[in-house]
Amino acid sequence: MRFTKMQALGNDYIYVNAMEEKIENPSVLAQKLSDRHFGVGGDGLILIDFSEKADVKMRMFNADGTEGEICGNGIRCVAKYVYDKKIVKNKNIKIETYNGIIETKIFQKKYSETILADMGQPSIGEENKKIVMGEEEYTADYISMGNPHLVVYVDDPKRIQMKEWQEYEKVNVEFVTVLNRNKISMRVKERGTGETLACGTGACAAAVSCMKKQYVDNYVEVEMPGGNLFVEWEKDSNHIFAAGEAKTVFEGEVDICLP
């Protein structure tokens, strides 16, 4: 089976063209390929397939085999993949996801490439939830970007012990601190994977929470261990736009036996 390893801000997935490759058990395949010792290694598996509604369709599977609704960093990588391989020749690319169609646009400069994605409208859940963890008390907001997020405000994301937050395994958890009106910093524990270097929808959720509390302006830089994403909340449309890089790491072939 042929595959492409791609990453956006260190959030790395194995990408497979399901229009050419036969995929019989994507959940088990995701677990095997994502293994960083015995597989290709990655945060999960993303399949690129035919779509009747958009240019292409993507399905995302976490490293534990569970299927996710959407992946913000994966969206940008899919856009790059189909454009680079001339599956789609237009730089404005529509991608069907579990939660609907995401529109992306590729901006190319001489030495760099940025991909902008319309991540849709956020949904605000419970706000200012009090969470006690050991001797610490935190304030958190539930935000949905088509997938569930818990945005937790902390003094220093680097000091957070991820293992203490295992009970929140059904949501993506972002640990956020505000640096100034234009920049926030965060770490993330992704549902089905664990800590990753970046999370696109998580960055959007964190930005939405900060913007709603008026901690930051409507355009903000989100700093993560793997790199920075730029997020804008366009109030007229109530849509969230995220801009950042997407890169191909390598391509290869793998022989894999599935049960």
N, C-alpha and C positions, 0 to 999 in steps of 0.2 A: 504494500500500500504506500502510495506516495503522500508526502505531507510537507508542510511548510511551518517552520517555527518562527513565530513573530512575537514582538513585544511592544507595548506602549507604556512608557514610564516604568519599565521593569515588570509590568503585569504581563506575564508570558503564557501563551497558549499554543497548542498544536492545531494547525488549521488543515482541514482536509476538504478537497473538492468532491462533494457528494454527488455532483453531476457526472463524475467520471469514475469514482470509486464506489464499490458496493459496501454499504455499512449495515450490518445486520443487528448488532447489539451495541449501540453507541454508549450506553451507560458503563458496561464492562470495558469497552475500548478506552473510554476516558480514564478509568482507573489504571489500566495497564500502561497507557502511553504517558500519563502524567507522572508516574513514579520516577523520581529523580535518580534512582540507583539502578533500576532494572528496566526502565522505559526510556522515552525521549526526554522526559522531564518538563514539567510546566504546571501552571495553575489550573489547567483544565483542557478541554477539547472543544473546538468550534467547527461545526460543519457548515459548508457553504453549498446551497442547493438551489434548484429552480424555484421560481415564485410566479404565481399568477397575478400577484398584486403589485409587485415591485420589480426592481432590476434583478435582485437575488434574495434568497432567504437564508437566515442564519439560525442555527440552534447551538446553544451553549451548555456544556456539561462541566460541572465542577470536578475537582480532582477526586472527590469521593463518589462520583458517578451520578449525583443528583443533577437534574436539569434545572437551569436557572432561567428566569424570565427575560433578562436582558444583561448586557455587559457593555458599559460605556467605553472602556478601552478597546474591547473586542470589536465594537462597531467601527472604530476608526481603522483598525487593522483589516477588517473585511473590505472596507472601501479601498484601501491601498492594494490589497490582494487582487481584487477584481479589475482594478484600473491597470495595475502593472502587467497583469496577464492578458489584458485586452478583452476580458469577458464583458466589460462595460467600457465604452470608449469616451463617455461623457464624464467630466469631472464632478458633475452633480449626480450623486448616486443615491437611489432609494433602496433601503434594506428592510425586508420584512423580518420582524422579530415576534416572539411569543406575545408581546404586548402591543403589536401594531407596527406601523411603518415609520422608520427613522430616516430623515433626510440628511445627507452628508455632502460636504463640498471640499474638494482638494485644492489647496493653495500651494503652488510650487514657486520657489525662488531658486537662484542659481545653486546654492549650497544647502538648502533646507526645504522642508516640506511640512506644512501644517494642515491638519484635517479638522474641519468644523462639523459638529454634529448637533442637530436639533433634538434634544433629549425629551421634548414634550413638556407637559404640565406637571408640576409637582403636586403631591397631595399631602396636606399637613394633618398629622394625627395628634396624639396627646402631646402637650407641650409642658415644659418645666417639671417633668417627672423627677421625683427625688429618688436616688438610688444610693443605698448604703453598701459599701464594699469594705469590709474590715473596719478600720477606724476612719475611713474617708466617706464623705457624702458628696454626691455629684448631682448636677442638674442635666437633664437630657430631654431631647425632643424626638418623637417618632415622625419620620418623613418617608414618603414613598416616591420613588422615581420609576414606578412600574415594578419595583422590587423593594422589600422592606429594609429600612435603615433606622438605627438608633444613634443619634448624634449626641455624644457625651462631652461636656465641657470639662477640661482638665487644665491644670497649671502648666504641665509639661508632658506632652505625649510620650516622650522617650522614657519616662519613669513608669509607665503603665506596665503591669505584669499581665500579659494576655491570658495566662492560665487561670487567673482569678475570675475571668468573664466567661467561662465555659457554659454557664447556665443560659446565656443568651445565644444559643447555637442556631436559633431559627431566624435570626435577623443578622444583617451586616452591621457591625458596630464601628463607628468612627470616633476616635479620641481627638478632640479639637481644641486648639488654643488660638486666640486672635492676636496677631502680631501688630497690625495697624488697620487703618480703614480700607486698605487695598490688598491685604494679604493675611491668610490664615495658614496654620500648619496642622497636619493630622497624620495619624497612623490608623490602620484599618485591620479588623479581623473579619474576613469574609466568610459568609455562610457556606459550608461545604468544602472549604479550602483551608481556612486558618489565616494567619497573618500573611498579607501580600505587600509588595512594594508600592502598590498604588491601586486605586479603585475609582473608575470613572463616574459611575452612578453615586458612589460614596462621596466623592468630591463635590458633586452637584448637590447632594442632600445636605452636606455640611455647609456649603455656601448658602443654600436656601434658608437654613436655620439661622445662620448669622445675619443674613440680609433681613429676614423677618423681624429679628430682634433689634435691627438697626445698629448692629455692631460694626458693619462694613457697608460699603457702597454697593450698587447693583452690578458692578463688574469687579471681580476679585481673582487674585492669583492664589491657587491652592497648592501649598508645598507638601510633598509626600516624599518618603525615602527614595523612591525611584525617579522622581522628577516632578515638575510642576505642570498643573493644568489650569487653564484660564476659563472662568465660568461667568456667564452673564445671565441675569434674570430680566428678560424683556417684559416689562409690566403691561404693555399694550396687548400683547398676545398671551401673556402668562406662561411663555415658554422659556425653558432653560437651554442655553447654548454652551457647549463645551468645545474648547479648541486645544489641540496638543499634537504631539508627534505620534507616528506609528512606523515601526521599522521591521524589516525582514532580517532574521538572524541567520537562518540557513534552511536549505531544503534537503530532503532525503527520502529514502525508502526503508520500510520496516516490514519484517515478517513477524506476524503475531497470531497466536492461536487463541481463539475465543471458545468458551464452553457452549 
